[in-house]
Amino acid sequence: RVSFEVTGERRPLSPDVGLALARTAQEALVNTAKHAPHQPVEIRLDYTGAGTSLVVRNHLAEEDQASGEPRLATVDGGYGLAGMRERLLLTGGTLSAGRHGSEWVVAAEVPQ
């Protein structure tokens, strides 16, 4: 199950920023499907005065809750988190990703 919420006053994003956020969401969903299949996913896109943020959170699979940090990579074994971070840095944005309780949270922020 995937839920999606948009908050704040919507505004156009530059092509680079829009692509960076779309690819971040895409990679986060790929990682969720690979490392926490059948777990609920929440996506929130928030337009704030200072910029735009994207948060993707999913419940961790049972084995990841018990054994420590899940391993993240793209479907082809690439460098998903590093690629997301680099793409966002090129737009002046940031990325954080990690465990928060029983959830894995990916948060991207880009300036307005």
Secondary structure as the mmCIF struct_conf table of DSSP 4:
data_model
#
loop_
_struct_conf.conf_type_id
_struct_conf.id
_struct_conf.beg_label_comp_id
_struct_conf.beg_label_asym_id
_struct_conf.beg_label_seq_id
_struct_conf.end_label_comp_id
_struct_conf.end_label_asym_id
_struct_conf.end_label_seq_id
STRN STRN1 VAL A 2 THR A 7
BEND BEND1 GLY A 8 GLY A 8
HELX_RH_AL_P HELX_RH_AL_P1 PRO A 15 HIS A 35
BEND BEND2 ALA A 36 ALA A 36
TURN_TY1_P TURN_TY1_P1 PRO A 37 HIS A 38
STRN STRN2 VAL A 41 TYR A 47
BEND BEND3 GLY A 49 ALA A 50
STRN STRN3 GLY A 51 HIS A 59
HELX_LH_PP_P HELX_LH_PP_P1 LEU A 60 ALA A 61
HELX_RH_AL_P HELX_RH_AL_P2 GLU A 62 SER A 67
BEND BEND4 GLY A 68 GLU A 69
HELX_LH_PP_P HELX_LH_PP_P2 PRO A 70 ARG A 71
TURN_TY1_P TURN_TY1_P2 VAL A 75 ASP A 76
BEND BEND5 GLY A 77 GLY A 77
HELX_RH_AL_P HELX_RH_AL_P3 GLY A 80 LEU A 89
TURN_TY1_P TURN_TY1_P3 LEU A 90 GLY A 92
STRN STRN4 THR A 94 HIS A 100
TURN_TY1_P TURN_TY1_P4 GLY A 101 SER A 102
STRN STRN5 GLU A 103 PRO A 111
#
